[in-house]
Amino acid sequence: MAPAAERKRTRRIVGGVDTHLETHHAAVQLMNGARIADAQFPATSRGYALLLAWLRSFGRLHAVGVEGTGAYGAGLTRYLHDHGVQVIEVNRPDRGQRRAKGKSDPLDAYAAADAVLAGRARTVPKSADGIVESIRAIHTIRAGAVKARTAAMNELRSLLVTAPAALREQLTAKTARQLIHTCAHLRPSDTRDPGQGVKFALRAVARRHQQLTEEITAADEELHLLVNQARPDLTALRGVGDETAAQLLITAGDNPDRLTGQAAFAALCGVSPIPASSGKTRRHRLNRGGDRQANRALHTIALSRMSHCPRTRAYVARRTAQGLDTKEIMRCLKRYIAREIFKILTRANTLSEEGLHAA
């Protein structure tokens, strides 16, 4: 083998990928930061194979920085992971960098490789190859259905505001369930009449609400089965239901071992304390970063425990006496809960294994 070819085969390289819906743009750099080449590939199975072969043609691949590993880059991330490539999740370049250096697909791909080389990007992406990925998909459509059902109820009540007096007076005093049932069984006749047109609209919205309720119920049943198969010990905790457990599993992913520790999980959930000291003042504030849906799940658990857990209520009373306000107490509670949940997420799932053996 020629010396040049031998050096090319043994040199270590880093890749960077700027992902899009239909194409991915890849770039290659040496470990000293020298740029070698960039190219564009289709976002298909064949495109993934061509991209990996192209990267490896320049030397020994150390790692690949990929933008959007949970979105446009999800398929590529899974392919690279299945072929033994270390993938690092890379955030898009900040606005200051883009204003200074410009914006293009090659520049973004090189920026992804730069982030890996500089150590700015160290996050291991979710593997998305297990039961938690199924939980994520079902949880997503459930959240959409809940949002649409709320919108349907709001639309129904707004229609009642301008409905004919007789119809409005007949329906206004009913509870939400009674209102949906009654409107779903309305029988409009000639819709050229405004009153009959309103009846038609009310019936359509009420039936939409019922269909969404059926969809949510089916999703809840499926989530209950999946969550209790994935982590039955998680739902055994006080204040943790199927929906909050599903969200916390989604945040951790199918490979929670990617998290370096309980502090990293707390930061991921946006409950790590942020220093806010100045001069003689020594304090911490709420973290407004991280996964806000995971933060919401921890907030829901904390509220439940503050209402029903004697130990938590005693803690709140003690911290209030020490001068902490409600926001600071809630921050502390969510931090403790995150630590408790992290221990469960990262330990062996013996309860689930025992259930599978028994079955």
C-alpha positions in Angstrom: 0.0 0.0 0.0 1.3 3.5 -0.9 2.4 5.6 2.0 -0.2 8.3 1.2 -3.0 5.7 1.2 -1.7 4.1 4.4 -1.7 7.5 6.2 -5.2 8.2 4.9 -6.4 4.8 6.2 -4.9 5.3 9.7 -5.6 9.0 10.4 -8.4 9.8 12.8 -11.3 12.0 11.6 -14.5 13.6 12.9 -17.7 14.1 11.0 -20.4 16.7 11.3 -23.9 16.5 9.8 -26.4 19.3 9.2 -29.8 17.4 8.9 -32.9 18.3 6.9 -36.1 16.7 5.9 -35.0 15.4 2.5 -31.2 15.7 2.5 -28.3 15.7 5.0 -25.1 17.6 4.5 -21.9 16.0 5.9 -18.5 17.3 6.6 -15.1 15.8 7.5 -12.3 17.2 9.6 -9.0 16.0 11.0 -8.5 15.8 14.7 -6.5 19.0 14.5 -9.5 20.9 13.1 -8.3 20.9 9.4 -11.2 20.7 7.0 -11.1 18.0 4.4 -14.4 17.8 2.5 -18.2 18.1 2.6 -21.0 16.5 0.6 -24.8 16.2 0.5 -26.7 12.9 0.7 -30.4 11.9 0.5 -32.2 11.3 3.9 -33.0 7.7 3.0 -31.6 4.3 4.0 -29.4 4.2 1.0 -28.3 7.8 1.7 -27.3 6.8 5.2 -25.2 4.0 3.9 -23.5 6.3 1.3 -22.9 8.9 4.0 -21.2 6.5 6.4 -19.1 4.9 3.6 -18.0 8.4 2.4 -17.0 9.4 6.0 -15.0 6.3 6.5 -13.2 6.7 3.2 -11.2 9.6 4.7 -9.8 7.6 7.7 -10.7 6.1 11.1 -14.0 7.7 12.2 -13.7 8.9 15.8 -17.2 10.4 16.2 -20.0 12.2 14.3 -21.8 15.3 15.5 -25.4 15.3 14.3 -27.9 18.2 14.5 -31.5 17.3 15.4 -31.0 13.7 16.6 -34.5 13.7 17.8 -36.0 15.2 14.6 -34.6 15.2 11.1 -31.5 13.3 12.2 -33.3 10.5 14.1 -33.1 8.0 11.2 -29.4 8.7 10.6 -28.6 8.6 14.3 -30.1 5.1 14.6 -28.3 3.9 11.5 -24.9 5.2 12.7 -25.5 3.7 16.2 -26.4 0.3 14.6 -23.1 0.4 12.7 -21.0 1.1 15.8 -20.4 4.8 15.3 -20.2 7.2 18.2 -22.9 9.8 17.7 -22.8 13.2 19.6 -25.9 15.4 19.7 -25.0 18.9 18.5 -27.1 22.1 19.0 -27.4 24.4 16.0 -24.9 27.3 15.9 -25.9 30.3 18.0 -27.0 33.5 16.3 -23.8 35.4 17.1 -21.7 32.8 15.3 -24.1 32.8 12.3 -23.9 36.6 12.1 -20.2 36.5 12.2 -19.5 33.5 9.9 -22.7 33.3 7.8 -25.2 30.4 7.3 -25.0 27.5 4.8 -25.3 23.8 5.0 -21.6 23.2 4.6 -20.8 25.8 7.3 -23.3 24.2 9.7 -21.9 20.7 9.0 -18.4 21.9 9.8 -19.7 23.7 12.9 -21.1 20.4 14.1 -17.7 18.7 13.7 -16.0 21.7 15.4 -18.4 21.3 18.4 -17.4 17.7 18.8 -13.7 18.5 18.5 -13.9 21.4 21.0 -15.8 19.4 23.5 -18.8 21.8 23.4 -21.0 18.9 22.3 -20.9 15.9 24.6 -24.5 14.7 24.8 -25.2 11.1 23.8 -28.5 11.1 21.9 -31.4 8.8 22.8 -31.2 5.4 21.1 -35.0 5.4 20.3 -34.9 1.7 19.7 -37.0 0.3 22.6 -40.3 0.4 24.4 -39.8 4.1 25.4 -39.9 5.1 21.7 -43.4 3.5 21.5 -44.4 5.3 24.7 -43.2 8.6 23.1 -45.3 8.1 20.0 -48.5 7.3 21.9 -47.9 10.0 24.4 -47.5 12.5 21.6 -50.8 11.7 19.9 -52.5 11.7 23.3 -51.2 15.2 24.1 -52.5 16.3 20.7 -55.9 14.8 21.3 -56.2 16.4 24.7 -55.3 19.8 23.2 -57.9 19.3 20.4 -60.6 18.2 22.8 -60.0 21.4 24.9 -60.3 23.5 21.8 -63.5 21.6 20.9 -65.1 22.4 24.3 -64.1 26.0 24.0 -65.6 26.2 20.5 -68.8 24.6 21.7 -69.2 27.2 24.5 -68.4 30.1 22.2 -71.2 28.8 19.8 -73.6 28.9 22.7 -72.9 32.5 23.5 -74.4 33.6 20.2 -77.0 30.8 19.9 -80.8 31.6 19.9 -82.0 32.4 23.4 -84.2 29.3 23.7 -81.4 27.0 22.7 -78.9 28.9 24.9 -81.1 28.8 28.0 -81.7 25.0 27.4 -78.0 24.2 27.3 -76.1 26.7 29.4 -76.9 25.2 32.8 -75.7 21.7 31.9 -72.4 20.2 33.1 -69.7 19.6 30.5 -70.6 15.9 30.2 -74.3 16.6 29.9 -73.7 19.4 27.4 -71.6 17.1 25.1 -74.2 14.3 25.3 -77.2 16.6 24.6 -75.5 18.4 21.7 -74.3 15.2 20.2 -78.0 14.1 19.9 -79.4 17.3 18.5 -81.4 16.8 15.3 -81.2 19.9 13.1 -83.7 20.2 10.2 -83.4 22.9 7.6 -80.0 24.6 8.2 -81.1 27.7 6.3 -82.7 28.6 9.5 -80.0 30.2 11.8 -81.2 28.2 14.9 -81.0 24.9 13.0 -77.6 25.9 11.6 -76.3 26.4 15.2 -77.7 23.0 16.1 -75.8 21.4 13.3 -72.6 23.1 14.4 -73.1 22.1 18.0 -73.7 18.5 17.1 -70.6 18.4 14.9 -68.4 19.8 17.6 -69.9 17.6 20.3 -69.3 14.4 18.2 -65.8 15.5 17.6 -65.3 15.9 21.3 -66.6 12.3 21.8 -64.3 10.9 19.2 -61.3 12.6 20.8 -62.3 11.3 24.2 -62.4 7.8 22.8 -58.9 8.4 21.3 -57.6 9.6 24.6 -59.1 6.7 26.5 -57.5 4.2 24.0 -54.1 6.0 24.4 -54.4 5.9 28.2 -55.0 2.2 28.2 -52.0 1.6 25.9 -49.8 3.9 28.0 -50.8 2.1 31.2 -49.7 -1.3 29.7 -46.4 0.1 28.2 -45.4 2.2 31.2 -46.0 -0.7 33.7 -44.0 -3.0 31.5 -41.1 -0.6 31.1 -40.9 0.6 34.7 -43.5 -0.7 37.1 -41.5 0.6 40.0 -41.8 4.1 38.7 -45.6 4.3 38.9 -45.3 2.8 42.4 -43.9 6.1 43.7 -46.3 8.4 45.4 -47.8 11.0 43.1 -46.5 9.4 39.9 -49.2 8.4 37.4 -49.1 6.8 34.0 -48.9 10.2 32.2 -46.2 11.7 34.3 -44.2 8.4 34.3 -44.5 8.3 30.5 -43.1 11.8 30.2 -40.1 11.1 32.5 -39.3 7.9 30.6 -39.4 9.8 27.3 -37.0 12.4 28.7 -34.6 9.8 29.9 -34.9 7.7 26.7 -34.4 4.0 26.0 -30.8 4.4 27.2 -30.8 6.3 30.5 -27.3 5.3 31.1 -26.3 8.1 28.7 -27.0 10.5 31.6 -23.8 11.0 33.6 -25.5 11.4 37.0 -28.5 12.6 38.9 -27.3 16.2 38.6 -27.3 15.8 34.8 -30.9 14.4 34.9 -32.0 17.3 37.1 -30.5 19.8 34.6 -32.2 17.9 31.8 -35.5 18.4 33.6 -34.9 22.0 34.4 -34.8 21.6 38.2 -31.1 22.1 38.9 -30.5 25.2 41.0 -29.1 28.2 39.1 -26.8 30.5 41.1 -28.4 34.0 41.4 -26.0 35.6 43.9 -24.8 39.2 43.9 -22.8 41.1 46.5 -23.9 40.0 50.0 -27.0 38.1 48.6 -26.5 34.3 48.4 -29.4 32.5 46.7 -30.5 30.2 43.8 -33.3 30.7 41.3 -35.5 28.4 39.3 -34.0 26.9 36.2 -36.0 27.9 33.1 -34.1 25.6 30.7 -34.2 21.9 30.1 -37.1 19.7 29.0 -40.2 21.8 30.1 -42.5 18.8 29.7 -40.4 16.8 32.2 -40.4 19.9 34.4 -44.2 19.9 34.2 -44.3 16.3 35.2 -42.2 16.9 38.3 -44.3 19.9 39.1 -47.4 17.7 39.0 -45.9 15.1 41.3 -44.7 17.8 43.7 -48.3 19.3 43.8 -49.8 15.9 44.5 -47.3 15.2 47.3 -47.9 18.7 48.8 -51.6 17.9 49.0 -51.5 14.2 50.2 -48.1 13.3 51.5 -47.7 14.0 55.3 -43.9 14.0 55.0 -43.9 16.5 52.1 -46.4 18.8 54.0 -44.1 18.7 57.0 -41.2 19.7 54.8 -43.1 22.6 53.3 -44.1 23.9 56.7 -40.5 23.7 57.9 -39.0 25.4 54.9 -41.7 28.1 55.1 -40.7 28.8 58.7 -37.2 29.2 57.5 -38.3 32.1 55.2 -38.4 30.3 51.8 -41.2 31.4 49.4 -43.4 28.9 47.5 -41.2 29.0 44.3 -38.0 28.2 46.2 -39.8 25.4 48.1 -41.2 24.0 44.9 -37.7 24.1 43.3 -36.2 22.1 46.2 -39.0 19.6 46.1 -38.7 19.0 42.3 -34.9 18.6 42.8 -35.5 15.9 45.4 -38.1 14.1 43.3 -35.7 14.2 40.3 -33.0 12.5 42.3 -35.5 9.8 43.5 -36.7 9.2 40.0 -33.2 9.1 38.5 -32.2 6.2 40.9 -35.2 4.2 39.6 -34.6 4.9 35.9 -31.0 3.8 36.1 -31.3 0.7 38.2 -32.0 -2.8 36.9 -35.7 -3.3 36.0 -36.1 -6.4 38.2 -39.9 -6.0 38.6 -40.5 -6.0 34.8 -38.2 -9.0 34.3 -40.0 -10.9 37.0 -43.3 -10.2 35.3 -42.0 -11.4 32.0 -40.6 -14.6 33.5 -44.0 -15.2 35.3 -45.8 -14.7 32.0 
